[in-house]
């Protein structure tokens, strides 16, 4: 790769990221690959393996690997055989100079992620457990395989912040992944040049400015982008970072991290006076003029334009809707309810010291591991002498050695639909709201959620459908919903809060979706009056917020209403105005915001 190109026609971004990562794995942190298991992801991993030196290790970390397997610890078999503590090497120490591949990184436990990022930051693995205290130098890169199906299923934020490349291969096929034109020899030569590549203060300032414009709050992002630019320059055989290197780094490192659409400066308003038409210039002169204007453009603007053009379409759509995809609160999905501790069910999350009672499960291996370091002392206390080369006759386990298995499971989710069936809603969007709720009900059925339906019209809010999994009952209740009458919005909010509270008391996670135009005209006492009705609705919204429930308010009016937006703000709900959407558009928007609803406090 000796020539630079702003478009990189030969490279797909995924393979380009693999090549840059192979140049400096430890300095760039690694790559997060969002894709289900398949030939596309396997082809990317094979391409990365081919670019790494033959001696570079590539270690895989299974999802349920224990901390002792990852960091190292007591070799239980050798310790019991020898009668003294014997240490074993962990995966991170064995990966020195290579790459660690995390399987199903979206489910990685936070305590394991903390150990991993500590090793990445320090360049060494610190082991202080089981009577051992070791420090092993280890510099490696990480490939986090992200198989999440929704936006909230992501690897831990601390880990993602340290990985330079966030690559989405969800829709990639083998035909999309072109053969790499970079060889392992070229990567090795670039790795030797990497540290000597010069990066100017102006270039670093331009990357920082671009990161700020994209709403990236972490300082690591521009630092990783700077290292990616150096790796690109080294791969091109250059001694300093140029404009194309910076554009490539902004495209690969900064664009996938964007949390807002950058506001480009508008050109100065030209005079409104009528100007005489300018004479047409020859094509060659026009091209030269465009090139000169591009050269005169500030470096910050050039890099920002490259990053903005590379924002993924799905992320761009979410940013236009004002959603923060980095909010990883629990979604309205069935398997994304609130997490809770469990004695016997759910995902294993380690062990703790405890007694065997109340249905607790003893973890035999960890119990023996806790007891092993104390065996020499306990044998001495018993007066037992271990002859050289002879195994101990028994292992003494005491009550303090007991280790109890811990589990974590997610509670079931109940989605409560609160539908405005008043006269104003019936006039505007009740048909579309019904259609959208039907589509969302089908999604809830597939995820095995419970669903409930509250309709409000006239002077009251009615629970048409208690929490259930019956899709037929839900559709029948919705189809028979008439429209017309006043809008008792305060009563509807109170009814939704009461139902959500009962759902929460059952150990489930409630999620509420309001579909209304926000025009309250019936007070809480049932009397008409717009002023009092609006005051009651705001008071109910504040009480709803204090209860800590999560909600989405979809403004179904023909034009976004300030009252609906204010109401959503008072109840701490996501406000979603959809003046022109049909039933499919409504349902898609609610699906998108559901995965960004913040968890209850």
DRENLUM-502226 format. One line per 5 residues: their letters; for each residue x, y, z of C-alpha. Coordinates in steps of 0.2 Angstrom, whole numbers. Layout:
DRENLUM-502226
A = X Y Z; ...
END
This chain:
DRENLUM-502226
XXXXX = 0 0 0; 12 13 -6; 0 26 -13; -13 36 -3; -31 38 -9
XXXXX = -45 48 0; -58 36 -6; -48 20 -3; -56 11 -18; -47 -5 -15
XXXXX = -51 -6 3; -67 -10 12; -68 -1 29; -68 -17 38; -52 -24 30
XXXXX = -44 -7 31; -47 -7 50; -40 -25 51; -24 -19 43; -22 -4 54
XXXXX = -26 -14 69; -13 -27 64; 0 -13 63; -1 -8 82; -13 -20 91
XXXXX = -9 -14 109; -8 5 104; -25 5 95; -34 -6 108; -44 -17 96
XXXXX = -60 -18 87; -78 -22 91; -86 -32 78; -105 -31 78; -112 -47 69
XXXXX = -119 -63 72; -108 -78 69; -107 -82 51; -95 -82 36; -93 -63 35
XXXXX = -87 -62 53; -76 -77 51; -68 -70 35; -64 -54 44; -55 -64 58
XXXXX = -46 -74 45; -40 -58 37; -34 -51 53; -25 -68 57; -16 -68 41
XXXXX = -9 -50 44; -3 -53 61; 15 -61 63; 15 -79 64; 22 -79 82
XXXXX = 8 -67 88; -4 -77 99; -23 -76 96; -32 -82 112; -51 -84 113
XXXXX = -60 -80 129; -76 -90 131; -91 -80 139; -91 -90 155; -72 -91 158
XXXXX = -68 -88 176; -58 -74 182; -44 -87 187; -44 -93 169; -43 -75 162
XXXXX = -30 -68 174; -22 -83 181; -22 -90 198; -21 -106 208; -18 -122 198
XXXXX = -30 -132 209; -24 -149 202; -6 -145 204; -8 -137 221; -17 -152 228
XXXXX = -4 -164 221; 11 -154 227; 4 -149 243; 9 -131 241; 2 -116 230
XXXXX = 6 -118 212; 1 -104 200; -6 -106 182; -4 -93 168; -20 -84 163
XXXXX = -26 -81 145; -21 -62 146; -3 -66 150; -3 -79 137; -9 -66 124
XXXXX = 6 -55 126; 11 -48 109; -5 -54 101; -24 -53 101; -38 -58 113
XXXXX = -55 -63 105; -70 -60 117; -84 -72 113; -102 -64 115; -94 -48 122
XXXXX = -111 -40 124; -114 -52 139; -98 -49 147; -99 -46 166; -93 -29 172
XXXXX = -80 -36 185; -72 -46 171; -72 -31 159; -64 -21 173; -49 -33 175
XXXXX = -48 -33 156; -47 -14 154; -35 -13 168; -23 -24 159; -25 -14 143
XXXXX = -21 2 152; -6 -4 162; 1 -16 150; 2 -29 163; -9 -42 172
XXXXX = -10 -40 191; -14 -56 200; -17 -54 219; -28 -69 225; -28 -86 231
XXXXX = -12 -82 241; -3 -77 225; 4 -59 221; 11 -59 203; 13 -45 190
XXXXX = 15 -51 172; 19 -39 158; 7 -42 144; 3 -30 129; -11 -36 118
XXXXX = -26 -30 107; -44 -35 109; -57 -41 96; -74 -40 105; -87 -50 95
XXXXX = -104 -42 98; -119 -52 94; -132 -41 102; -149 -40 93; -154 -23 100
XXXXX = -146 -6 103; -145 -9 122; -136 -26 120; -118 -19 119; -101 -23 127
XXXXX = -97 -14 143; -94 5 139; -77 5 147; -71 -8 135; -79 0 120
XXXXX = -71 17 124; -54 8 123; -56 0 106; -52 11 91; -63 3 78
XXXXX = -82 -1 80; -86 -11 64; -104 -17 60; -104 -32 49; -122 -37 52
XXXXX = -127 -35 33; -110 -41 26; -108 -56 15; -93 -65 8; -96 -56 -8
XXXXX = -94 -39 1; -77 -43 8; -65 -40 -5; -48 -49 -4; -35 -39 6
XXXXX = -21 -32 -5; -10 -29 10; 2 -43 15; 9 -48 32; 26 -41 26
XXXXX = 20 -24 23; 11 -24 40; 27 -29 49; 37 -15 40; 23 -3 45
XXXXX = 24 -9 63; 43 -5 63; 39 13 56; 24 16 67; 33 24 82
XXXXX = 43 36 71; 28 43 61; 27 62 65; 10 69 70; 9 88 71
XXXXX = -1 98 84; -12 105 70; -17 87 65; -21 82 83; -31 98 86
XXXXX = -41 95 70; -45 77 77; -51 84 94; -61 98 86; -70 84 75
XXXXX = -73 74 90; -81 88 99; -92 92 84; -98 74 83; -103 75 102
XXXXX = -89 63 107; -86 66 126; -71 54 128; -53 60 126; -48 43 121
XXXXX = -57 44 104; -46 57 97; -31 49 104; -35 33 96; -39 42 80
XXXXX = -22 50 80; -14 32 82; -25 26 68; -19 40 57; -1 36 61
XXXXX = -4 18 57; -11 23 40; 3 34 36; 16 20 41; 6 8 30
XXXXX = 8 20 16; 26 21 19; 26 39 25; 36 48 39; 22 60 44
XXXXX = 3 60 45; -6 69 31; -23 75 27; -29 58 19; -23 49 35
XXXXX = -33 60 46; -48 58 35; -47 39 36; -45 40 55; -60 51 57
XXXXX = -70 39 46; -65 23 55; -63 29 73; -74 45 76; -89 43 64
XXXXX = -96 27 73; -95 35 90; -105 51 85; -119 56 96; -125 71 87
XXXXX = -125 78 69; -112 91 67; -117 109 64; -108 115 49; -105 134 47
XXXXX = -117 142 35; -109 153 22; -111 171 24; -128 178 17; -125 186 1
XXXXX = -133 202 -4; -151 201 -10; -148 214 -23; -149 207 -41; -132 203 -48
XXXXX = -128 202 -66; -125 184 -72; -107 179 -72; -99 173 -88; -97 154 -90
XXXXX = -80 147 -86; -72 133 -96; -73 116 -88; -54 115 -85; -54 132 -76
XXXXX = -69 127 -65; -60 111 -60; -44 121 -55; -55 133 -45; -63 119 -36
XXXXX = -46 111 -32; -40 128 -25; -55 130 -14; -53 113 -7; -35 117 -3
XXXXX = -40 133 5; -52 124 16; -47 123 35; -41 106 40; -54 105 54
XXXXX = -68 106 41; -60 93 29; -59 80 43; -76 84 49; -84 82 32
XXXXX = -76 65 30; -82 60 47; -100 66 44; -101 57 27; -95 41 35
XXXXX = -109 41 49; -118 24 47; -136 26 40; -144 18 55; -135 29 67
XXXXX = -138 44 56; -157 40 57; -156 39 76; -147 55 78; -159 64 67
XXXXX = -173 58 79; -163 65 94; -160 48 102; -144 43 111; -139 26 106
XXXXX = -126 25 119; -139 25 133; -139 7 137; -154 6 149; -165 -8 148
XXXXX = -177 -9 134; -195 -14 132; -190 -30 125; -194 -46 135; -177 -51 139
XXXXX = -171 -34 143; -180 -32 160; -172 -26 176; -158 -37 182; -160 -46 199
XXXXX = -150 -58 210; -156 -76 210; -151 -91 220; -152 -105 207; -157 -98 191
XXXXX = -150 -86 178; -133 -82 172; -118 -87 183; -109 -71 190; -96 -79 201
XXXXX = -96 -85 219; -96 -78 236; -92 -84 254; -107 -91 263; -116 -105 272
XXXXX = -126 -119 264; -144 -113 268; -160 -106 260; -157 -116 244; -139 -110 240
XXXXX = -128 -120 229; -111 -125 234; -97 -122 221; -86 -136 224; -71 -131 213
XXXXX = -70 -113 220; -72 -121 238; -57 -132 235; -48 -117 227; -51 -107 243
XXXXX = -45 -121 254; -30 -126 245; -18 -113 250; -21 -117 269; -17 -135 267
XXXXX = 1 -134 273; -4 -124 289; -18 -136 293; -7 -152 291; 5 -144 303
XXXXX = -8 -140 315; -14 -158 314; 4 -164 316; 4 -172 299; 21 -173 290
XXXXX = 20 -174 271; 34 -185 264; 43 -179 248; 34 -185 232; 19 -191 242
XXXXX = 2 -184 239; -8 -178 254; -20 -191 261; -35 -178 262; -40 -161 259
XXXXX = -47 -152 274; -61 -140 270; -68 -129 284; -84 -118 285; -74 -102 280
XXXXX = -69 -110 263; -87 -113 257; -91 -103 241; -109 -101 235; -113 -99 217
XXXXX = -121 -83 212; -133 -80 198; -141 -66 189; -157 -66 179; -168 -53 170
XXXXX = -186 -50 176; -200 -52 164; -206 -36 155; -224 -29 154; -227 -16 140
XXXXX = -242 -5 144; -250 4 130; -260 20 135; -270 25 119; -280 42 118
XXXXX = -297 38 111; -304 55 113; -313 65 100; -297 75 95; -287 59 93
XXXXX = -301 50 84; -301 65 72; -283 65 69; -273 48 71; -283 35 81
XXXXX = -283 23 66; -264 25 64; -262 23 82; -272 7 83; -262 0 68
XXXXX = -246 4 76; -251 -4 93; -256 -20 83; -239 -21 76; -231 -18 92
XXXXX = -242 -31 101; -235 -44 88; -217 -39 92; -221 -41 111; -229 -58 108
XXXXX = -213 -64 99; -202 -58 113; -214 -66 126; -218 -50 134; -234 -47 144
XXXXX = -244 -33 136; -258 -22 144; -270 -9 136; -277 6 144; -289 18 134
XXXXX = -295 35 139; -310 45 133; -325 54 140; -322 56 159; -312 40 163
XXXXX = -298 29 158; -302 11 156; -291 -5 158; -297 -14 142; -284 -28 144
XXXXX = -274 -33 160; -256 -39 158; -257 -55 147; -248 -64 133; -263 -67 123
XXXXX = -261 -58 106; -279 -63 101; -286 -55 116; -276 -39 114; -281 -37 96
XXXXX = -299 -40 100; -299 -27 114; -290 -14 102; -302 -17 87; -317 -14 98
XXXXX = -310 3 105; -322 17 100; -317 35 98; -325 51 104; -327 62 119
XXXXX = -316 72 131; -298 69 135; -295 64 154; -276 64 152; -273 65 171
XXXXX = -284 50 175; -275 41 161; -258 44 168; -264 40 186; -271 23 179
XXXXX = -255 19 170; -244 23 185; -255 12 196; -254 -3 184; -236 -1 182
XXXXX = -234 -1 201; -244 -17 202; -233 -25 188; -217 -19 198; -223 -27 214
XXXXX = -224 -44 205; -206 -43 201; -208 -38 183; -202 -23 173; -215 -11 167
XXXXX = -213 0 152; -227 12 146; -230 19 129; -242 34 128; -250 38 111
XXXXX = -259 55 113; -260 72 106; -258 79 124; -273 90 124; -281 88 141
XXXXX = -299 95 143; -306 84 157; -300 87 175; -296 73 187; -313 75 196
XXXXX = -322 72 179; -327 90 176; -323 98 159; -311 113 159; -295 114 149
XXXXX = -286 125 162; -289 114 177; -287 98 166; -269 103 160; -264 107 178
XXXXX = -270 90 184; -261 82 169; -245 90 174; -247 86 192; -250 68 188
XXXXX = -234 68 176; -223 74 190; -230 60 202; -226 48 187; -208 54 186
XXXXX = -206 52 205; -211 34 204; -197 31 192; -206 22 178; -199 23 161
XXXXX = -210 29 146; -212 35 129; -224 48 124; -229 48 105; -237 64 100
XXXXX = -250 59 87; -256 76 83; -255 83 65; -242 95 71; -230 93 86
XXXXX = -238 101 101; -229 111 114; -241 104 127; -237 86 123; -218 90 124
XXXXX = -220 99 141; -230 84 147; -217 72 142; -203 82 150; -213 83 167
XXXXX = -215 64 167; -196 61 161; -202 52 146; -195 51 128; -205 63 117
XXXXX = -207 57 100; -217 69 88; -223 60 72; -234 71 63; -234 62 46
XXXXX = -230 44 50; -242 30 46; -245 14 57; -229 6 51; -219 22 54
XXXXX = -226 24 72; -222 6 76; -204 8 70; -201 24 79; -208 16 96
XXXXX = -197 1 93; -182 13 90; -185 23 106; -189 8 117; -171 2 116
XXXXX = -166 19 122; -178 22 136; -168 25 152; -169 12 166; -180 16 181
X = -171 25 195
END
